[in-house]
Each structure stands twice: as C-alpha cells, then as structure tokens.
Amino acid sequence: MARVVIIGGGPGGYEAASAAAQLGAEVTVVDSDGIGGSAVLTDCVPSKTLIATAEVMTEVEEAGELGVRLDDGDDDPANAVRVDLSVVNKRVKALAAAQSSGISRRLDRDKVRVIQGRGRMDGPETVVVGDERLTADVVLIATGARPRILKGSEPDGERILTWEQVYELDELPERLIVVGSGVTGAEFASAYDALGSDVVLVSSRDRVLPGEDADAAAVLEDVFKRRGLTVLSKSRAESVKRNGDGVVVTLTDGRKVEGSHALLAVGSLPNTDDMNLVESGVSLTDGGFVQVDRVSRTTARGVYAAGDCTGVLMLASVAAMQGRIAMAHALGDAVTPLDQSTVSANVFTAPEIATVGLSQAVVDAGGSTAMVVKVPLADNARAKMQGVRDGFVKLFCLPNTGIIVGGVVVAPRASELIHPISLAVGARLTVDQMAQSFTVYPSVSGSIAEAARRLHLRN
C-alpha cells in the first residue's frame, strides 16, 4: 500500500487526500490552519458568502424599476433597507466552519489520518511534524498562500485589514479604502459599496481588473461610477497608516486619502518558507512558488504540489484539480494533464465577470486569428424583464472550423452562465453545434446561442 503524505488541508490537499484514498493509498494530511484551508475558512467561502448578501442589497436597490414598493411610503426600497454587518459576519464564519467540518467528516469516512501541526520536509521521502517523522512514497505540498503586505503598512485587524480579517468587523466601514484593483480588490469594493459603505478603490493601473477582459472591466468601471464608487486610477499606494479612529493612505504622488478603514488587496505570497523544500530537491521560483509541470510534479522525485503555493491560476478549482491529477499520476491511475485553456474563472463583482479559454488580449496582440462576436445583454428579452442593462456575452471561435475556443460573460450569475461555454471549449464544439442546441425563451443564456449564430460560417 502506497503511503501518501499531504502538507496542507486546502482544496488541493483534501481533494488529493480523497482521490488517493479511493485509489487504495494510506493517506495522512498534515494541517495547521484548519481543514479547508484559506479557501474555506478565510477566502473563497467567506468572501462569496459576504458577496451573497451584497447581491441581495443590489437587487433591492434596483427593485424600484420593477415596481417594488415598501409599505413605509418611500418610493426607493434601498432607503428602507440596511445591513447588520455583525449578523452578516456571524453567518459568514458559521458557514465557513460548517463547510470545514463537512470536509473533515468526508476525510474521516475515507479513513484519512489528519495531524494538526506544521509540516516540513527532510528529504523527498520524509515529512517532519513536531517530533513525528512520516515516511512517504508520495508527498504533496499544498500549503496555499497568504496576503501580501505593503512594507510599513502592517494590518492591525481593526482599521487596516487584509481580506482574512474583515469578518471580525461588527459595524459597516463608513469610508473604506481598498488598495489594489485586481480580482480581490474589485470584489470587496463592489460588495462593500452594495452593503452601504462609501468606497474608494486605489488602482495602480489605468483600469480596474487589469488582468481581465478589457471590455468587461470597462462595464464594471461604468457601474462603479454610476453607483458612486470612487476609482483612483494610475494611483499607487505608498503607505497605509492608522490615524486615530481612521486611516490615511498616502499615494506615491503625495496625495493622501482618508477613510475609516483600509483593506489591503495587493496580491499573495506562497506559504513555502521554512519547509526545507530546496534542501529536499524542490525547486522554487524567484517569488517562492513551487515549480510544477502539468501533472503537478516538482523537481524532486515523488514530490508533487498543488494550489496557490504553485502560483498556477490561483483558483480553488485549479488547486483541487491539481491535487487530483497529482494523485492519479503518482498512483498509476489514468491522468489528464492540466490544460489551462479550459479553466473557467469568475470575478464575483456586480455584475459578475466569467471567462474561459482564449482572451481578447491574445487576439488583439495577434496571437490568434480567432473570430469574435459580442452580444450586449441590453438586447436580451429576459435581461430586460429583470432590469439588467449592463453586460454582454462574447464568444471566440476558430475561423475555418468554427470551433469555440473561448468566451466571456458579464452578467448577474455569470458564474453559472459560463458553464456551457466551458463545456464547448473542453469538448471542442463548434458554433453551429452551440447554436443548434435549444435554449429556454426567454433566458439570459439565449444570448450565448445568439452569439454562436452570429459566428456561423457559410458553406
């Protein structure tokens, strides 16, 4: 029986553990932060639970157009609704804990041993946890990442916060300064704006979400401005300091932005320090990420890695897939290497931005001759009924075959709408196959079929 030791209990770790147990291995998980890792306890599950409340507030704010009125005589439903952040955060933490407990029960059913503690390697076949030495045939490193901190701007957990600390707040920030306009920054800016905070988003680039589809980012910026959210573009934060019951963010051009709270969202650092990885033959990048190939192998024989510590598309879904792929490869099961061109991702702003496959940036740079069409949701009957004006569906297909190679959806619940496009990309379906599949009328998904019809290639 193969002995598998997994360092880290996040998605890459617990999915790998279940996969290895199913393949008949003796599995031990070494975990220090709680089963589920940051994805479950301090990142994905908590943030998306908070965002779920923000979504309700957004719907309430826009309900007046649909004829919804409240009994207090106020024509604007949003004026009569408020958020109790202490209740919201209590629910956030309860759901995260419940999810962690559920995963722990699953590992217990799979007869996976869990050891609380920090693991480090002593050669490619040994993991040390406290005084215990675990001998392994296969080791998986799945230690995740942590928030990057601006030098001299250390969080205090009260006014200067990371995304792991916001769930300790009992009151809604009066004026929240979000430093960083990537996915995390944009999501929290959108959420707290909907919850009722005055939000300032500090972006060092010329637009929010610099790594996402430019058309999608433009829609989001327009929505931000319409809702009164302030975006400071081309503005890099130099420092964040506590100032009594508030904060002061100093920009590199000397400007100062004052607020009640600041949220740092300036990237992540891998949790690979003090693990004896290099000494055990595991190569790291200059940034400290574990180098892996498409089947999650590191440079040390029998040692694999999965999740954010690898820096490969830092998504919980990718971490889980990397973990499963690693165990399949290590234990001799059928394996399909990770194909990043089929990975779907979502930005949980309002509206959401979902993507898969080829990007507009690659096409614009001449890296692909793919055909592109964009269908605005303003033309969709169901979207009109729901009062949705912002957003679009974009499809990419190859010019000769019509094979779908990518897509972008900007819409409420875009995370659900991207799935048929992901299936099409993964299965190499054509636009004609997509167009000939029935959609419900009226439905927002009808715009996906409409985009496919517009890409039809005449024989």
Secondary structure as the mmCIF struct_conf table of DSSP 4:
data_model
#
loop_
_struct_conf.conf_type_id
_struct_conf.id
_struct_conf.beg_label_comp_id
_struct_conf.beg_label_asym_id
_struct_conf.beg_label_seq_id
_struct_conf.end_label_comp_id
_struct_conf.end_label_asym_id
_struct_conf.end_label_seq_id
STRN STRN1 ARG A 3 ILE A 7
BEND BEND1 GLY A 10 GLY A 10
HELX_RH_AL_P HELX_RH_AL_P1 PRO A 11 GLN A 22
TURN_TY1_P TURN_TY1_P1 LEU A 23 GLY A 24
STRN STRN2 GLU A 26 ASP A 31
BEND BEND2 SER A 32 ASP A 33
TURN_TY1_P TURN_TY1_P2 ILE A 35 GLY A 36
HELX_RH_AL_P HELX_RH_AL_P2 GLY A 37 LEU A 41
TURN_TY1_P TURN_TY1_P3 THR A 42 THR A 42
BEND BEND3 ASP A 43 ASP A 43
HELX_RH_AL_P HELX_RH_AL_P3 CYS A 44 GLU A 61
TURN_TY1_P TURN_TY1_P4 GLU A 62 GLU A 62
HELX_RH_3T_P HELX_RH_3T_P1 ALA A 63 LEU A 66
TURN_TY1_P TURN_TY1_P5 GLY A 67 GLY A 67
TURN_TY1_P TURN_TY1_P6 ASP A 71 ASP A 72
BEND BEND4 GLY A 73 GLY A 73
BEND BEND5 ASP A 75 ASP A 75
HELX_RH_3T_P HELX_RH_3T_P2 PRO A 77 ALA A 80
HELX_RH_AL_P HELX_RH_AL_P4 LEU A 85 ARG A 109
TURN_TY1_P TURN_TY1_P7 ASP A 110 LYS A 111
STRN STRN3 ARG A 113 GLN A 116
BEND BEND6 GLY A 117 GLY A 117
STRN STRN4 GLY A 119 MET A 121
BEND BEND7 ASP A 122 GLY A 123
TURN_TY1_P TURN_TY1_P8 PRO A 124 GLU A 125
STRN STRN5 THR A 126 VAL A 129
TURN_TY1_P TURN_TY1_P9 GLY A 130 ASP A 131
STRN STRN6 GLU A 132 THR A 135
BEND BEND8 ASP A 137 ASP A 137
STRN STRN7 VAL A 138 ILE A 141
STRN STRN8 ALA A 145 PRO A 147
TURN_TY1_P TURN_TY1_P10 LYS A 151 GLY A 152
BEND BEND9 GLY A 157 ARG A 159
STRN STRN9 ILE A 160 THR A 162
TURN_TY1_P TURN_TY1_P11 TRP A 163 GLN A 165
HELX_RH_3T_P HELX_RH_3T_P3 VAL A 166 GLU A 168
BEND BEND10 ASP A 170 GLU A 171
BEND BEND11 GLU A 174 GLU A 174
STRN STRN10 ARG A 175 VAL A 179
BEND BEND12 GLY A 182 GLY A 182
HELX_RH_AL_P HELX_RH_AL_P5 VAL A 183 LEU A 195
TURN_TY1_P TURN_TY1_P12 GLY A 196 GLY A 196
STRN STRN11 ASP A 198 VAL A 202
BEND BEND13 SER A 204 VAL A 208
TURN_TY1_P TURN_TY1_P13 PRO A 210 GLY A 211
BEND BEND14 GLU A 212 GLU A 212
HELX_RH_AL_P HELX_RH_AL_P6 ALA A 214 ARG A 226
TURN_TY1_P TURN_TY1_P14 ARG A 227 GLY A 228
STRN STRN12 THR A 230 LEU A 232
TURN_TY1_P TURN_TY1_P15 SER A 233 LYS A 234
STRN STRN13 ALA A 237 ASN A 243
TURN_TY1_P TURN_TY1_P16 GLY A 244 ASP A 245
STRN STRN14 GLY A 246 LEU A 251
TURN_TY1_P TURN_TY1_P17 THR A 252 ASP A 253
BEND BEND15 GLY A 254 GLY A 254
STRN STRN15 LYS A 256 GLY A 259
BEND BEND16 SER A 260 SER A 260
STRN STRN16 HIS A 261 LEU A 264
BEND BEND17 VAL A 266 VAL A 266
STRN STRN17 SER A 268 PRO A 270
BEND BEND18 ASN A 271 ASN A 271
TURN_TY1_P TURN_TY1_P18 ASP A 273 ASP A 274
BEND BEND19 MET A 275 MET A 275
TURN_TY1_P TURN_TY1_P19 LEU A 277 LEU A 277
HELX_RH_3T_P HELX_RH_3T_P4 VAL A 278 SER A 280
TURN_TY1_P TURN_TY1_P20 GLY A 281 GLY A 281
STRN STRN18 LEU A 284 LEU A 284
TURN_TY1_P TURN_TY1_P21 ASP A 286 GLY A 287
BEND BEND20 GLY A 288 GLY A 288
HELX_LH_PP_P HELX_LH_PP_P1 PHE A 289 PHE A 289
STRN STRN19 VAL A 290 VAL A 290
HELX_LH_PP_P HELX_LH_PP_P2 GLN A 291 GLN A 291
TURN_TY1_P TURN_TY1_P22 ARG A 294 VAL A 295
STRN STRN20 ARG A 297 ARG A 297
BEND BEND21 THR A 299 ALA A 300
TURN_TY1_P TURN_TY1_P23 ARG A 301 GLY A 302
STRN STRN21 VAL A 303 ALA A 305
BEND BEND22 GLY A 307 GLY A 307
HELX_RH_3T_P HELX_RH_3T_P5 ASP A 308 THR A 310
TURN_TY1_P TURN_TY1_P24 GLY A 311 GLY A 311
BEND BEND23 VAL A 312 LEU A 313
HELX_RH_AL_P HELX_RH_AL_P7 ALA A 316 ALA A 330
TURN_TY1_P TURN_TY1_P25 LEU A 331 GLY A 332
HELX_RH_3T_P HELX_RH_3T_P6 GLN A 340 THR A 342
STRN STRN22 SER A 344 VAL A 347
BEND BEND24 THR A 349 PRO A 351
STRN STRN23 GLU A 352 GLY A 357
BEND BEND25 LEU A 358 LEU A 358
HELX_RH_AL_P HELX_RH_AL_P8 GLN A 360 ASP A 364
TURN_TY1_P TURN_TY1_P26 ALA A 365 GLY A 366
BEND BEND26 GLY A 367 GLY A 367
STRN STRN24 MET A 371 PRO A 376
HELX_RH_3T_P HELX_RH_3T_P7 LEU A 377 ASP A 379
HELX_RH_AL_P HELX_RH_AL_P9 ALA A 381 MET A 385
TURN_TY1_P TURN_TY1_P27 GLN A 386 GLY A 387
BEND BEND27 ASP A 390 ASP A 390
STRN STRN25 PHE A 392 CYS A 397
TURN_TY1_P TURN_TY1_P28 PRO A 399 THR A 401
STRN STRN26 ILE A 403 ILE A 403
STRN STRN27 ILE A 404 ALA A 411
TURN_TY1_P TURN_TY1_P29 PRO A 412 ARG A 413
HELX_RH_AL_P HELX_RH_AL_P10 ALA A 414 LEU A 417
TURN_TY1_P TURN_TY1_P30 ILE A 418 ILE A 418
HELX_RH_AL_P HELX_RH_AL_P11 HIS A 419 ALA A 427
TURN_TY1_P TURN_TY1_P31 ARG A 428 ARG A 428
STRN STRN28 THR A 430 THR A 430
HELX_RH_AL_P HELX_RH_AL_P12 VAL A 431 ALA A 435
TURN_TY1_P TURN_TY1_P32 GLN A 436 GLN A 436
BEND BEND28 SER A 437 SER A 437
BEND BEND29 TYR A 441 PRO A 442
TURN_TY1_P TURN_TY1_P33 VAL A 444 SER A 445
HELX_RH_AL_P HELX_RH_AL_P13 GLY A 446 ARG A 454
TURN_TY1_P TURN_TY1_P34 LEU A 455 LEU A 455
HELX_LH_PP_P HELX_LH_PP_P3 HIS A 456 ARG A 458
#
